[in-house]
Amino acid sequence: MTFEELFRHVTDILPIQQDRKRNICTQLCHSVLAAAARGDLTERARRHFRTLLKTGMAMFEFNIDHIVRDVGCACANHPITEDKVRKKFDFGPVECRECKDRCGIAAFLASEESRLRDLLERLARLPQSTKTKGGREPSELGQIEIFLVELLNNGTDPCSMNPCLTVGDLVIAIESRNIPHVYTMNGKESQHLCRWLGQSLILRKKYHVHDDIVCDRVDPHWPLL
């Protein structure tokens, strides 16, 4: 596939349900287009994307002041390896149950049991409409409530429920419990989680032309997010 074919696939073929994926891929393609005069676009794109796959996280972490690693996620710590013969990358396991012997999520959640029980009580008081999509399927808040019931009331092994995949917002919230300000693009769930943890919420709108919405933790009334 040439770079032009890739760009056309991203902009014309990806469905509206993958809008976030399309935006990210478009930005990556633009980073290649910015250097179009320096050589063949397709070859340059291959080199650029390969570098991002192999060292992207290391480059990102290098520019961050501090990283909270309380969860000890084994999937996240798995190195990315390249099979040059098959021309494929191995990103490691994506489910907690695949590497539960090396995962720290169970111990981390156990250490936060009191805080999690408080959240479960708060979720129980929310309107059911807040915890469902279309009145039936659980929303992300609904999934968090179901997860906490299984974990705290039924004693289910958290790794068997793949929390990093199914209730990632909850895991991120607990791990950032000591951070006073949360900066996110996901206000729908974060507004409840930030209120629970006494944090200020800064909501980044989808398009850069819109100003951030700042919700101070001392303000009793936040805008509808």
C-alpha positions in Angstrom: 0.0 0.0 0.0 1.3 3.4 -0.9 1.1 6.4 1.4 -1.6 8.0 -0.9 -3.7 4.8 -0.6 -3.3 4.8 3.2 -4.3 8.4 3.5 -7.4 7.8 1.2 -8.4 4.8 3.4 -8.2 6.9 6.6 -10.1 9.9 5.2 -12.7 8.1 3.0 -13.3 4.6 4.2 -13.1 4.5 8.0 -16.7 4.7 9.3 -18.1 7.4 11.5 -18.1 5.0 14.4 -14.3 5.2 14.2 -14.1 8.9 14.2 -11.6 9.1 17.0 -9.3 6.6 15.2 -9.6 8.6 12.0 -8.6 11.8 13.7 -5.5 10.2 15.2 -4.5 8.6 12.0 -5.1 11.8 10.0 -2.7 13.7 12.4 -0.1 11.0 12.0 -0.4 11.2 8.2 0.0 15.0 8.3 3.2 14.6 10.2 4.5 12.7 7.2 3.1 15.3 4.7 4.9 18.0 6.5 8.2 16.5 5.3 7.0 15.7 1.8 9.8 17.4 0.1 12.5 15.2 1.8 11.9 12.1 -0.2 9.4 9.4 -1.3 6.3 9.7 0.9 5.6 6.0 1.1 9.1 5.1 2.2 9.2 8.0 4.6 5.9 7.0 6.1 7.1 3.4 6.6 10.2 4.6 8.5 8.2 7.2 10.5 5.5 4.8 11.6 8.0 2.0 12.4 9.9 4.4 14.7 6.7 5.4 16.4 5.7 1.8 16.9 9.1 0.8 18.4 10.0 3.9 20.4 6.8 6.0 20.6 6.0 5.3 24.2 9.6 5.8 25.3 9.7 9.2 23.4 6.4 10.1 25.1 7.5 9.2 28.6 10.8 11.1 28.1 8.8 14.4 27.8 6.7 13.7 30.9 7.7 15.1 34.3 6.2 12.2 36.3 4.5 8.9 35.6 2.3 7.1 38.1 2.9 3.4 38.0 0.8 2.2 41.0 -1.3 -0.3 39.0 1.7 -2.3 37.8 -0.1 -3.3 34.6 1.8 -6.3 33.0 0.3 -5.6 29.6 1.5 -2.0 29.6 5.0 -3.1 30.6 5.4 -5.7 27.9 8.1 -4.7 25.4 7.1 -4.2 21.8 9.0 -6.5 19.5 9.4 -6.7 15.8 9.4 -9.8 13.6 11.4 -8.6 10.6 10.8 -11.8 8.7 7.0 -11.7 9.0 7.1 -7.9 9.0 4.8 -7.7 12.0 4.9 -6.2 15.5 4.1 -8.0 18.7 2.5 -5.7 21.3 2.1 -8.4 23.9 -1.1 -9.5 25.7 -4.1 -7.2 25.8 -6.1 -9.0 28.5 -5.2 -9.0 32.2 -6.1 -12.7 32.4 -3.3 -13.6 30.0 -0.6 -12.4 32.4 -2.2 -12.3 35.8 0.9 -13.9 37.4 2.8 -10.7 36.6 -0.1 -8.1 36.9 -0.4 -5.8 39.9 -4.0 -4.8 39.4 -5.5 -7.2 42.0 -3.2 -6.0 44.8 -3.7 -2.4 43.8 -7.5 -2.7 43.9 -7.3 -4.5 47.2 -5.4 -1.7 48.7 -8.1 0.8 47.6 -11.1 -1.3 48.9 -12.5 1.4 51.2 -12.4 4.0 48.5 -14.0 1.7 46.0 -16.8 0.8 48.4 -17.5 4.5 48.7 -17.7 4.9 44.9 -20.0 1.9 44.7 -22.4 3.6 47.1 -22.2 6.8 45.1 -23.0 5.0 41.9 -25.9 3.3 43.4 -27.5 6.7 44.1 -27.1 7.9 40.5 -30.2 7.8 38.2 -30.3 4.6 36.2 -30.4 6.7 33.0 -26.9 7.9 33.8 -25.6 4.3 33.9 -27.2 3.0 30.7 -27.1 3.7 27.0 -30.5 3.8 25.3 -32.1 2.6 28.5 -30.7 -0.9 28.3 -27.0 -1.4 27.6 -24.7 -0.3 30.5 -22.8 2.9 29.9 -19.2 3.2 31.2 -20.5 4.2 34.6 -22.8 1.2 34.5 -19.9 -1.1 33.7 -17.9 0.3 36.6 -20.8 -0.4 38.9 -21.2 -4.0 37.7 -17.4 -4.5 38.0 -17.4 -3.1 41.6 -20.3 -5.4 42.6 -18.4 -8.4 41.3 -15.2 -7.4 42.9 -16.3 -6.2 46.3 -19.5 -8.1 46.9 -18.9 -11.3 45.0 -15.2 -11.6 45.4 -14.5 -12.1 41.7 -10.9 -12.1 40.6 -10.4 -8.7 39.0 -8.0 -10.1 36.4 -10.7 -12.4 35.1 -12.8 -9.3 34.3 -10.0 -7.5 32.4 -10.4 -4.2 34.1 -7.9 -2.3 32.0 -10.1 -3.1 28.9 -13.5 -2.9 30.5 -13.3 -0.2 33.2 -10.2 1.7 32.1 -11.7 5.0 33.3 -12.0 3.6 36.8 -8.4 2.4 36.9 -7.1 5.7 35.6 -9.2 7.6 38.2 -7.9 5.6 41.2 -4.3 5.7 40.0 -4.6 9.6 39.7 -6.4 9.9 43.1 -3.6 12.2 44.5 -3.6 14.5 41.4 -5.5 17.7 42.1 -6.4 18.5 38.5 -7.5 16.1 35.8 -7.2 17.1 32.1 -9.3 14.9 29.8 -11.5 14.8 26.7 -13.9 12.4 28.5 -16.2 14.6 30.6 -19.2 12.3 30.8 -17.7 9.8 33.2 -14.8 11.9 34.5 -17.2 14.5 36.1 -18.5 11.8 38.5 -15.1 10.3 39.2 -13.5 13.7 39.8 -16.3 14.7 42.1 -15.8 11.4 44.0 -12.0 12.0 44.4 -12.3 15.8 45.1 -10.4 16.8 42.0 -10.8 19.7 39.6 -11.7 18.7 36.1 -10.4 20.4 32.9 -12.3 19.2 29.8 -10.6 19.5 26.5 -13.2 19.9 23.7 -12.9 17.8 20.5 -11.9 20.7 18.3 -9.1 23.1 19.3 -11.1 26.2 18.4 -13.2 25.6 21.5 -11.9 26.7 24.9 -11.4 24.2 27.7 -14.1 23.8 30.2 -12.7 24.3 33.7 -14.7 22.7 36.6 -13.1 23.8 39.9 -13.4 21.2 42.7 -14.7 23.9 45.1 -17.5 24.9 42.8 -20.8 23.2 43.8 -22.2 23.4 40.3 -20.5 22.2 37.2 -21.8 22.7 33.6 -23.5 19.8 31.9 -20.7 17.8 30.3 
